[in-house]
Amino acid sequence: MAFTDELREVAAPIWDATMEHPMVRGIGDGTLDEEPFREWVRQDYVYLIEYGRVFALGAAHAPDLDRMGRFATLLHETLDIEMDLHRAYAAEFGISEAELEATEPNPTTRAYTDFLVRAGYEGFEETVAALLPCMWGFNETGIRLAESGLPDHERYAEWIETYSSEEFTELTAWCRELMDDVAADAPAADRERYRELFLTSSRYEYMFWDAAHRREGWPV
């Protein structure tokens, strides 16, 4: 069994809970009220900024030129392409660029991104393990929702199509292969460390949805 197959197996209860979350179900059937999704869009913009930092750290720690180049490309695509697409998508929900820039991270966004950046400083393997649930989780969510048919809500359908796309599926496959490669010759203690990072990110992925759904804020 590949290491990523092991990871998927131990994370199954978390990923199943994510699929059953009202936010995800509501995107799938088109019934989700737009206000919590707007909050998700705003928080995801903050997330993408820190996501870019993690790719930069991955490039810095990469053990060879090929992987350094791939992470540098992901950094460029995140900052110069994906964030522009995110701004355009946000505008469809009436969210201005100024509003995106002014978004303050909620407690979950702050905790999740701080966790990812810390993993990025720890090393290349840790970066890969911590990043994988974001790519893989969204890809699986998009594919599983697409299998049930696209909703009438055009913007939710667009979200599903983006993350179930062949391009995003190929990116996910590459990240899984990378995780399998770095874990192949790792000692048991290191593999357990990667497993814990993967599970923690998986839990944060669930919490990110839930925080947007609750419109989470700081209590004091």
PyMOL commands that set and color helices and strands:
alter all, ss='L'
color gray80, all
select helices_A, chain A and resi 3-10+12-20+22-29+34-61+65-92+97-101+107-122+124-147+154-163+166-184+188-214
alter helices_A, ss='H'
color red, helices_A
deselect
rebuild
show_as cartoon
